[in-house]
Amino acid sequence: MPSSRCATRRPCRCRARRAEALPQPHAAPAAPAAPAAPAAPAAPAAPAAPAASADDARYRRAVLGAWPMMRLNARLNDASDS
């Protein structure tokens, strides 16, 4: 049986709150449905990668934390030792 302290403690939600406060890069903006006009034929469009914005970087930092940078530093240190 858990102690009374364990029963009353709640998990920390600060990381979840930070992630909620940042714009979600995968969330599509809601737009009213409008009839589409026929488009004129254009040059074949290559799939363009979305440009990384500062908001995307802040979102990744809030979700991932420092873990990827710690892994990178460890790999760089290992490479410099050998």
C-alpha positions as CSV (number, residue, x, y, z in Angstrom):
1,M,0.0,0.0,0.0
2,P,1.5,3.4,-1.0
3,S,2.2,5.9,1.7
4,S,0.0,8.9,2.1
5,R,2.8,11.1,0.6
6,C,2.8,9.0,-2.6
7,A,-0.9,9.0,-2.8
8,T,-1.1,12.8,-2.7
9,R,1.8,13.6,-5.0
10,R,1.1,14.5,-8.6
11,P,3.5,14.2,-11.5
12,C,5.2,17.3,-12.6
13,R,3.4,19.0,-15.5
14,C,5.7,21.8,-16.2
15,R,7.1,20.2,-19.4
16,A,3.6,19.4,-20.7
17,R,2.5,23.0,-20.0
18,R,5.5,24.4,-21.9
19,A,4.7,22.1,-24.8
20,E,1.0,23.2,-24.8
21,A,2.0,26.9,-24.8
22,L,4.1,26.5,-27.9
23,P,2.5,26.2,-31.4
24,Q,2.2,22.7,-32.5
25,P,4.0,22.3,-35.9
26,H,1.8,19.4,-37.0
27,A,-1.5,21.2,-36.2
28,A,-3.2,22.4,-39.3
29,P,-4.9,25.7,-39.2
30,A,-8.7,25.5,-39.5
31,A,-9.8,27.2,-42.7
32,P,-13.4,27.4,-44.0
33,A,-14.1,25.2,-47.0
34,A,-14.2,27.3,-50.1
35,P,-14.8,26.1,-53.7
36,A,-11.4,25.8,-55.4
37,A,-10.9,27.6,-58.7
38,P,-9.3,25.5,-61.5
39,A,-5.5,26.2,-61.4
40,A,-3.6,27.0,-64.5
41,P,-1.0,24.4,-65.4
42,A,2.4,25.3,-63.9
43,A,5.8,23.8,-63.8
44,P,6.0,20.5,-61.9
45,A,6.3,21.3,-58.3
46,A,9.0,19.6,-56.3
47,P,8.0,18.7,-52.7
48,A,9.5,21.5,-50.6
49,A,10.5,20.8,-47.0
50,P,9.0,23.3,-44.6
51,A,11.4,25.9,-43.4
52,A,12.3,25.4,-39.7
53,S,11.2,28.4,-37.7
54,A,12.1,29.6,-34.3
55,D,8.8,28.3,-33.0
56,D,9.6,24.8,-34.3
57,A,13.0,24.9,-32.6
58,R,11.4,26.1,-29.3
59,Y,8.8,23.3,-29.6
60,R,11.5,20.7,-30.1
61,R,13.5,22.0,-27.2
62,A,10.5,21.9,-24.9
63,V,9.6,18.3,-25.9
64,L,13.0,16.8,-26.3
65,G,14.9,18.7,-23.6
66,A,18.7,18.5,-23.6
67,W,18.9,14.8,-24.4
68,P,19.9,15.0,-28.1
69,M,22.6,17.6,-27.4
70,M,24.0,15.4,-24.6
71,R,24.2,12.5,-27.0
72,L,25.9,14.6,-29.6
73,N,28.5,15.8,-27.0
74,A,29.2,12.3,-25.9
75,R,29.8,11.2,-29.5
76,L,32.1,14.1,-30.1
77,N,34.0,13.4,-27.0
78,D,34.4,9.7,-27.9
79,A,35.6,10.6,-31.4
80,S,38.2,13.1,-30.0
81,D,39.5,10.5,-27.6
82,S,40.4,8.0,-30.2
